[in-house]
Amino acid sequence: MAMITKQEVLKLANEQSSNYVSIYIPTHRAGAETLDGQDKIRLKTQLKNAKAKLEQRGLSDKEVEELVKPVNELINDNEFWRHQSDGLAIFLSENTFKKYTVPVNFEEFNYVADEFYLKPLMPLFNGDGLFYLLSLKNDEVKFYEGTRYTMTEVITPEEVPSRLEDVVGYDFEQKNLQFRSGQQGDSKSGMYHGAGEGKAEELNEMKRYFRAVNDGIMTMLHDDQNPPLVVSCQDFQFPVYKDVNTYQNLHDEHVSGNPEDKDINQLHEEAWSLLQPHFTKTRKEKLNLYSEYIGTGKASADINMIVKSAIEGRIDSLFVQSGAEIFGDYDHASQEANIQDKLTDNNISLLNLIAIKVFEKGGSIYIMEKEAMPDENHKKVNALYRY
């Protein structure tokens, strides 16, 4: 899986083209849905519906088939379907074809309009527990992207060394010196078997290795995202990695123990248990502020006010009901939203517009179940303003 960055989403948001197609489907890592092609069938169904909408917009059969050709090729790419996460997002226009395999379980959905539909991607960036996990072993480095519900391995760039020996120049295991956890219960300090003069050399080699890993990882994390990064390693290794780390949001606690003994599900469970208090605290603080500020002008559930404030960059936190939708158009001159019953060739998703604008301006977006929304009377969208 390749990572999707904030800059890529902003590019999609500002795409200059026509006949934008956005498709979302849930996918599976294994099992019948993968082996029997059920995920592939889901994509075929959504593509068929999207093609019908393109024809309604006046495209000829030939123009439609030319536009959707990359998706048809993807449907027939068996190797692609063997490497899925929990959701697949596809963005297609006359100038663009992008596909993202992400750890978010999407509802099946297609959207054909004069913009890409990006709202379902928002939990990947803020408000819903996105984090990174780095698993460190002497002979293997793995990097994961996770949310509160799931985690997916990310394909690391070639700058990330896969083994210690790739950095230090010889097989680490052939050295008759090994780390062991510190004596007298001090698991934080690394100790080594072997001659005393070898200890400093081994520590230096481990530091060189971890520095190379950090530098390689940072080639992926140059974007302005800063989800917490959790490291999974043995206790004595964490202070060494911490010493060479340059990522701005390395979590103070690590997943303790040998990563060799843990599968992806256990790694996810242990990482999330470390991070959950952080994410829960932030979300709860924003919800409490909404309740405190509603009626004061510092919070609102009014769609016109929210659209205007989103465009002006005045929203601190946006709460959007999962699966909800508000269609219509927005008049920039009068700053009025005209709400309509359904999506047509001449309107857009107002919730998508709001989410994109809040995202562009650096606000937080929380996609929430109906019963968790802060405003009891106005469920679909609530906003906490910057003051």
C-alpha positions in Angstrom: 0.0 0.0 0.0 1.2 3.5 -0.8 0.3 6.3 1.6 -2.1 9.1 0.7 -0.8 12.5 1.8 -2.6 15.8 2.6 -0.9 17.4 -0.5 -2.4 14.7 -2.8 -5.9 15.3 -1.4 -5.5 19.0 -1.8 -4.4 18.4 -5.5 -7.6 16.4 -6.0 -9.6 19.1 -4.4 -8.2 21.7 -6.7 -8.2 19.6 -9.9 -9.2 21.6 -13.0 -11.1 19.2 -15.3 -14.6 18.0 -15.9 -16.7 14.9 -15.3 -15.2 13.9 -12.0 -15.8 10.3 -10.9 -15.3 9.2 -7.2 -15.8 5.6 -6.3 -15.5 4.0 -2.8 -15.8 0.4 -1.9 -15.0 -1.7 1.2 -12.3 -4.3 0.6 -10.8 -7.3 2.4 -7.3 -8.5 3.2 -8.2 -12.2 2.7 -11.1 -14.7 2.6 -13.9 -15.3 0.2 -14.3 -11.6 -0.7 -10.8 -11.6 -2.1 -10.5 -15.1 -3.4 -13.9 -15.2 -5.1 -13.6 -11.7 -6.5 -16.4 -10.2 -4.5 -14.5 -6.9 -4.0 -13.9 -6.8 -7.7 -17.7 -7.3 -8.3 -18.4 -4.4 -6.0 -16.1 -2.1 -8.1 -17.8 -3.3 -11.3 -21.2 -2.4 -9.9 -20.1 1.1 -8.8 -18.4 1.6 -12.1 -21.6 0.6 -14.0 -23.6 3.1 -12.0 -21.0 5.8 -12.6 -21.0 5.2 -16.3 -24.8 5.6 -16.5 -24.4 9.0 -14.7 -21.7 10.0 -17.2 -24.0 9.2 -20.1 -26.7 11.3 -18.4 -24.2 14.2 -18.4 -24.0 14.0 -22.2 -20.9 11.8 -22.8 -21.1 9.4 -25.7 -20.5 5.7 -25.2 -17.1 6.0 -26.7 -16.2 8.9 -24.5 -17.4 7.1 -21.4 -15.4 3.9 -22.3 -12.2 6.0 -22.9 -12.6 7.8 -19.5 -13.2 4.6 -17.5 -10.5 2.5 -19.2 -8.0 2.7 -16.3 -10.7 1.4 -13.9 -11.5 -1.5 -16.2 -7.8 -2.4 -16.3 -7.7 -2.3 -12.5 -10.7 -4.6 -12.3 -8.7 -7.2 -14.3 -5.5 -6.8 -12.4 -5.5 -9.9 -10.2 -2.3 -9.0 -8.4 -3.8 -5.7 -7.3 -6.7 -7.5 -5.6 -4.4 -9.6 -3.5 -3.0 -6.6 -1.7 -6.0 -4.8 -0.2 -6.7 -3.2 3.1 -10.2 -2.2 4.4 -11.2 0.3 1.7 -10.5 1.4 -1.9 -10.9 5.0 -3.1 -10.7 5.8 -6.8 -10.7 9.2 -8.4 -11.1 9.6 -12.1 -11.3 12.5 -14.5 -10.1 13.5 -18.0 -6.8 14.4 -16.4 -6.5 12.1 -13.4 -6.6 8.5 -12.3 -5.7 7.9 -8.6 -6.4 4.8 -6.5 -5.8 4.5 -2.8 -5.9 1.4 -0.6 -6.5 2.7 2.9 -7.4 1.4 6.4 -10.9 2.8 6.4 -14.0 0.7 5.8 -16.0 2.7 3.3 -19.6 2.3 2.4 -20.1 1.4 -1.3 -20.6 4.7 -3.1 -20.1 6.5 -6.4 -20.3 10.2 -7.1 -20.2 11.9 -10.5 -20.2 15.7 -10.4 -18.0 18.8 -11.0 -15.7 17.9 -8.1 -14.2 14.9 -6.4 -15.9 13.5 -3.4 -13.2 13.6 -0.7 -15.2 13.7 2.6 -14.8 9.9 3.3 -11.0 10.4 3.4 -11.0 12.9 6.2 -10.7 10.4 9.0 -7.3 9.6 7.6 -6.0 13.0 8.5 -7.5 14.4 11.6 -10.0 13.6 14.3 -10.4 9.9 14.0 -7.2 8.4 15.3 -4.8 8.2 12.4 -1.4 7.0 13.6 1.8 5.4 12.2 3.6 2.3 13.6 7.2 1.4 13.0 8.2 -2.2 13.7 12.0 -2.6 14.2 14.0 -5.8 14.1 17.6 -6.4 13.1 16.5 -8.2 9.9 13.3 -6.5 9.1 11.7 -3.0 9.2 7.9 -2.6 8.7 5.9 0.6 8.6 2.1 0.7 9.2 -0.7 3.2 8.8 -3.5 2.7 11.3 -6.8 4.1 12.6 -8.8 3.3 15.7 -10.3 0.3 13.9 -7.6 -1.2 11.7 -4.0 -1.0 10.5 -2.3 -1.6 7.1 1.3 -2.1 6.1 2.8 0.6 3.9 5.3 0.0 1.2 8.4 1.8 2.4 10.7 3.7 -0.1 14.0 2.2 -1.0 15.7 4.7 1.3 14.5 2.6 4.3 17.0 -0.1 5.0 15.4 -3.5 5.6 18.2 -5.0 7.7 21.0 -3.8 10.0 23.6 -5.5 7.8 22.6 -3.3 4.9 23.8 -0.3 6.9 26.8 -1.7 8.9 28.2 -3.7 6.0 28.2 -7.3 7.4 25.9 -9.8 8.9 25.0 -8.7 12.4 24.3 -12.3 13.5 27.8 -13.4 12.7 29.1 -11.1 15.3 29.3 -13.0 18.6 27.8 -10.1 20.4 24.1 -9.8 21.3 21.9 -7.4 23.0 20.2 -8.5 26.1 17.9 -6.6 28.4 19.6 -4.7 31.3 20.3 -6.3 34.6 18.6 -5.6 37.9 15.2 -5.0 36.2 16.4 -1.9 34.2 14.8 -2.9 30.9 15.4 0.6 29.5 19.2 0.4 29.3 20.6 -1.8 26.6 23.3 -4.3 27.5 25.4 -6.6 25.3 27.0 -10.0 25.7 30.6 -10.0 24.6 33.9 -8.1 25.2 33.6 -4.7 26.8 35.1 -2.9 23.9 32.5 -4.4 21.6 29.6 -2.8 23.4 30.2 0.7 22.2 30.8 -0.6 18.7 27.5 -2.5 18.7 25.6 0.5 20.1 27.1 2.7 17.4 26.1 0.2 14.7 22.5 0.1 16.1 22.4 3.9 16.1 23.6 4.0 12.5 21.0 1.5 11.5 18.1 3.4 13.3 19.3 6.7 11.9 19.2 5.3 8.4 15.6 4.0 9.1 14.5 7.3 10.4 16.0 9.2 7.4 14.2 6.8 5.1 10.9 7.1 6.9 11.1 10.9 6.8 11.2 10.8 3.0 7.5 9.6 3.3 6.5 11.9 6.1 7.6 15.3 4.6 4.0 16.3 4.3 2.4 18.6 7.0 0.6 15.8 8.7 1.7 14.9 12.2 -0.1 11.8 13.4 1.6 10.1 16.3 4.3 7.6 15.4 4.6 4.5 17.7 7.6 2.3 17.6 7.4 -1.5 18.2 10.7 -2.8 19.5 12.5 -4.4 22.4 12.8 -2.1 25.5 16.6 -1.5 25.2 16.2 -0.4 21.5 13.7 2.4 22.1 16.1 4.9 23.7 18.5 4.3 20.8 15.8 5.0 18.2 14.5 8.0 20.2 18.0 9.5 20.1 18.1 9.6 16.3 14.5 10.3 15.6 13.6 13.5 13.8 9.8 13.0 13.4 8.0 15.7 15.3 5.3 13.5 16.9 7.1 10.4 18.1 5.0 8.9 20.9 6.7 8.7 24.3 5.7 5.1 24.9 6.5 2.2 22.7 5.0 -1.2 22.0 7.2 -3.3 24.2 8.5 -6.8 23.3 9.9 -8.6 20.3 7.9 -7.6 17.2 8.8 -11.1 15.9 6.2 -12.6 18.3 3.3 -10.4 17.2 1.0 -10.4 14.2 -0.5 -7.2 12.7 -3.7 -7.5 14.8 -1.8 -7.7 18.1 0.5 -4.8 17.1 -2.6 -2.7 16.3 -4.3 -3.6 19.5 -1.2 -2.7 21.6 -0.5 0.5 19.7 -4.1 1.7 19.9 -4.2 1.0 23.7 -1.3 3.4 24.0 -2.8 6.1 21.9 -6.5 5.9 22.7 -6.3 8.3 25.7 -4.8 11.0 23.5 -7.4 10.8 20.8 -10.3 10.4 23.2 -9.2 13.4 25.2 -9.0 15.7 22.2 -12.4 14.7 20.8 -14.1 15.0 24.2 -12.6 18.5 24.7 -14.0 19.6 21.3 -17.4 18.2 22.0 -17.5 19.9 25.4 -16.6 23.2 23.9 -19.4 22.8 21.3 -21.9 22.3 24.1 -20.5 25.3 26.0 -20.4 27.6 23.0 -23.7 26.8 21.2 -25.9 29.9 21.2 -22.9 32.3 21.7 -21.9 32.6 18.1 -18.8 30.4 18.7 -20.6 27.2 17.5 -23.4 26.5 15.1 -25.5 23.9 13.3 -26.7 26.3 10.6 -25.7 25.1 7.2 -25.4 28.6 5.7 -23.2 29.8 8.5 -21.1 26.7 8.4 -20.5 26.9 4.6 -19.5 30.5 4.8 -17.3 30.0 7.8 -15.6 26.9 6.2 -14.8 29.0 3.1 -13.4 31.8 5.3 -11.2 29.3 7.3 -13.0 30.1 10.6 -13.8 26.5 11.6 -11.7 24.9 14.3 -13.6 21.5 14.5 -16.2 20.1 12.2 -18.6 17.3 13.3 -20.2 15.4 10.4 -22.7 12.6 10.7 -21.4 9.3 9.2 -23.4 8.5 6.0 -25.3 11.8 6.1 -25.6 14.1 3.1 -26.8 17.6 2.2 -27.0 18.4 -1.5 -27.5 21.8 -3.0 -25.5 24.8 -4.3 -23.7 27.7 -2.7 -23.8 31.3 -4.1 -20.5 32.9 -3.2 -21.9 36.4 -3.9 -24.9 36.2 -1.5 -23.2 33.6 0.7 -26.4 31.5 0.7 -26.7 27.8 0.5 -29.6 26.5 -1.5 -30.5 23.0 -0.2 -32.0 20.5 -2.6 -33.4 17.0 -2.1 -30.8 15.1 -4.2 -27.7 15.3 -6.3 -28.2 16.6 -9.8 -26.0 17.7 -12.7 -26.1 21.2 -11.4 -25.5 20.9 -7.7 -22.9 19.4 -5.3 -22.6 17.8 -1.9 -22.5 20.7 0.5 -21.0 18.5 3.2 -18.2 17.6 0.8 -17.6 21.3 0.1 -17.5 22.1 3.8 -15.2 19.2 4.7 -12.7 20.1 1.9 -12.6 23.7 3.0 -12.1 22.9 6.6 -9.4 20.4 5.6 -7.6 23.0 3.4 -7.6 25.5 6.3 -6.2 23.0 8.8 -9.3 22.4 10.9 -10.2 19.1 12.5 -12.9 16.9 11.1 -14.8 14.2 13.1 -16.9 11.8 11.2 -19.3 10.5 13.9 -22.3 8.2 14.3 -25.7 10.0 14.6 -26.1 9.4 18.3 -22.6 10.8 19.1 -23.2 14.1 17.3 -23.0 17.1 19.7 -26.2 18.8 18.7 -29.3 16.8 19.5 -31.6 18.8 17.2 -29.4 19.3 14.2 -27.5 16.1 13.5 -25.9 16.2 10.1 -23.2 18.9 10.6 -22.1 20.9 13.6 -19.1 23.3 13.8 -17.0 24.8 16.5 -15.4 28.1 15.4 -12.0 29.7 15.8 -12.0 32.8 18.0 
